Amino acid sequence: MKTITISLYNRPKYTDQLLSHLKMCFGIENYNITICCEPGFPDIETMAKKFLPDQTEVIVNNTRLGCNTNIFQCLAIGFKKSDYHIHFEDDTIPGKDALLYFEWANEQYKNNLDIFTISGYVNSNNKTEHYVEPNNNIDAVSSRTWFTPWGWATWKDRFLEMKSEWDFCGQNGSWDTTINHVVRKGRKEIFPMISRIQNIGAEMGTHVPNAEWHKANHFNEYWIDSCNIYSKIFKEIN
């Protein structure tokens, strides 16, 4: 079974963009989708319940779990159904061929234990943070020694390692910091040379001080949907 989970909280504008982009992804009709909503935001619950209702289960948490625990809940649900799983947050919107990229990466790397995760994001604006210069290599992917939590996938055996060290309380700052610096142990992530994910989280983000900082550090002026050219087959380059 092909699975996606989505964690939502209190940003309806971002939720609407995420769901609109995900609905346009090639192959979305083949996915089982679970959306975990934090309570108290009826507009977001309504959007979630209207999204591909024949494919989607919506869970509204009884109490606010917080980002770290809500994401863990999503992954735990996903890996009950599948050995390979994709996760999105409300400010990580996928390009049209993002699911095709994730599916290709599953087949290509599932038995390569040096690959810990699959990332859909690369930064083509900020030259100080895993920067890749804008290019025309729409089918090219590479690897890096890092973990990026903005539209990503992994396998059940890797998740079991994450599960044993999960940072529910944010002791190290956030769940993804613990995965990157404690759990990953030098293993790599695969990423596309042109981003399949756009980070739109300029407002109300825990680790984003303002919109100007977000534009300088996370936003991509150039990504796959700005190219409007897509790929079904991918290849790894050094």
C-alpha positions in Angstrom: 0.0 0.0 0.0 1.2 3.5 -0.8 0.8 5.8 2.1 1.0 9.5 3.0 0.4 11.3 6.3 -0.1 15.0 6.9 0.2 16.8 10.3 -1.9 20.0 10.6 -2.3 22.6 13.3 -3.4 26.2 12.9 -2.5 27.6 9.5 -5.5 27.3 7.1 -3.8 29.3 4.4 -0.9 26.9 4.3 -3.2 23.9 4.6 -5.2 25.0 1.6 -2.0 25.3 -0.5 -0.7 22.0 0.6 -3.9 20.1 -0.2 -4.3 21.9 -3.5 -0.8 20.9 -4.6 -1.0 17.4 -3.3 -4.3 16.8 -5.2 -2.4 17.7 -8.4 0.4 15.3 -7.9 0.8 12.6 -10.5 -0.4 9.3 -9.0 -2.1 10.7 -5.9 -5.2 8.5 -6.7 -3.1 5.5 -5.7 -2.5 6.6 -2.1 -4.0 5.9 1.3 -3.9 9.2 3.2 -4.1 10.0 6.9 -4.4 13.5 8.2 -3.8 14.2 11.9 -5.2 17.5 13.0 -4.6 19.3 16.3 -8.0 20.3 17.9 -9.7 23.7 18.0 -9.5 24.7 14.3 -12.7 23.8 12.6 -11.7 25.4 9.2 -8.7 23.1 9.0 -10.8 20.0 10.0 -13.3 20.9 7.3 -10.6 21.2 4.6 -9.1 17.9 5.7 -12.4 16.1 5.6 -13.1 17.3 2.1 -9.8 16.2 0.7 -10.1 13.1 -1.4 -12.6 11.6 1.1 -12.6 8.1 -0.5 -8.9 7.9 0.2 -8.4 9.9 3.3 -8.9 9.2 7.0 -9.0 12.4 9.2 -8.0 12.1 12.9 -8.7 15.1 15.2 -6.6 14.7 18.3 -8.5 14.8 21.6 -5.9 17.2 23.1 -3.1 19.2 21.5 -0.2 16.9 21.1 2.3 19.4 19.9 4.4 19.1 16.7 6.8 16.5 17.9 4.2 14.0 19.1 1.7 14.7 16.2 4.3 13.9 13.7 5.3 10.7 15.5 1.6 9.7 15.5 1.5 10.2 11.8 4.5 8.1 11.1 3.3 5.3 13.5 0.0 5.2 11.6 1.8 5.1 8.2 4.1 2.3 9.1 1.2 0.1 10.4 0.1 0.1 6.8 3.3 0.2 4.7 7.0 -0.5 4.8 7.8 2.8 3.1 6.0 6.0 4.0 5.8 9.7 2.9 5.1 12.6 5.3 4.2 16.2 4.8 3.6 19.1 7.1 1.3 22.1 6.3 4.1 24.3 5.0 5.8 21.8 2.7 4.0 21.7 -0.6 4.9 19.1 -3.2 5.5 19.6 -6.9 3.5 17.6 -9.4 6.1 14.8 -9.8 7.0 14.6 -6.2 5.3 11.3 -5.6 6.9 9.8 -8.6 10.3 10.8 -7.2 9.5 9.3 -3.8 8.3 6.0 -5.5 11.4 5.8 -7.6 13.6 6.4 -4.5 11.9 3.6 -2.6 12.7 1.0 -5.3 16.2 2.3 -5.8 17.4 2.6 -2.2 15.2 0.4 0.0 18.0 -2.2 0.4 20.8 0.3 0.7 21.3 0.7 4.4 23.6 3.7 3.9 20.6 5.7 2.9 18.5 6.7 5.9 15.8 8.9 4.4 14.5 10.4 1.2 14.2 14.2 1.0 12.1 16.1 -1.5 13.8 19.4 -0.8 16.9 21.2 -1.9 17.8 24.9 -1.4 18.5 26.8 -4.6 18.5 30.3 -3.0 20.6 30.3 0.2 24.2 29.4 -0.7 25.1 28.6 2.9 22.5 25.8 3.6 22.9 22.7 1.4 22.8 24.9 -1.7 22.5 23.5 -5.2 22.7 26.0 -8.0 19.5 26.3 -10.1 20.0 23.9 -13.0 18.1 21.9 -15.7 18.8 18.4 -14.3 15.1 17.6 -13.7 15.8 13.9 -13.5 19.0 14.0 -11.4 19.3 13.1 -7.7 22.2 13.0 -5.3 23.0 12.2 -1.7 24.1 14.3 1.3 25.0 13.5 4.9 22.0 15.2 6.5 18.3 14.8 7.4 15.7 17.3 6.0 12.2 17.1 7.4 10.4 19.1 4.7 8.5 16.5 2.6 10.3 13.3 3.2 10.1 9.5 3.3 11.7 6.5 4.9 11.3 2.8 5.6 9.9 0.9 8.5 13.3 -0.4 9.7 14.8 3.1 9.7 11.7 4.4 11.5 12.1 1.8 14.3 15.5 3.4 15.0 13.9 6.8 15.1 11.1 5.5 17.4 13.5 4.3 20.0 15.1 7.8 20.3 12.1 10.0 19.5 12.3 13.5 21.1 8.7 14.0 22.3 9.6 16.9 24.6 11.9 18.8 22.3 14.8 18.2 24.6 17.2 18.8 21.6 15.1 21.6 20.1 12.9 19.5 17.9 12.3 15.9 16.8 14.2 16.4 13.5 17.4 17.6 15.3 17.5 14.4 17.3 17.1 12.3 14.2 19.8 14.3 12.4 22.4 14.3 15.2 21.6 11.3 17.3 19.7 8.6 15.2 21.1 9.0 11.7 24.7 8.1 12.7 26.4 9.4 9.5 24.0 7.8 7.1 22.7 9.9 4.1 19.6 11.2 2.6 18.7 11.3 -1.1 17.6 14.6 -2.6 16.6 15.9 -6.1 18.9 18.4 -7.8 15.7 20.5 -8.4 13.5 20.7 -5.4 10.3 18.7 -5.4 9.2 20.6 -2.2 8.5 24.2 -1.7 8.8 25.5 1.9 6.1 28.2 2.4 6.3 28.5 6.2 7.0 32.2 6.5 4.4 32.8 9.2 3.7 31.3 12.6 6.6 28.9 12.5 8.4 28.0 15.7 11.8 28.3 14.2 11.2 31.0 11.7 11.6 34.6 13.1 10.0 36.5 10.3 9.0 36.4 6.6 12.3 38.0 5.5 14.3 35.4 7.2 12.2 32.6 5.6 12.6 34.1 2.1 16.4 34.3 2.6 16.8 30.8 4.1 14.0 28.4 3.1 12.0 29.7 0.1 13.0 28.6 -3.4 12.3 30.9 -6.2 13.3 28.1 -8.5 11.8 24.6 -8.0 10.1 21.9 -10.1 6.8 23.7 -10.4 8.4 26.9 -11.6 10.1 24.8 -14.3 6.8 23.3 -15.3 8.7 20.3 -16.7 8.5 17.0 -14.9 10.1 13.6 -14.9 8.9 10.0 -14.5 12.4 8.5 -14.4 15.3 9.6 -12.2 19.0 9.0 -12.0 21.7 9.4 -9.3 24.7 11.6 -10.0 27.8 12.1 -7.9 
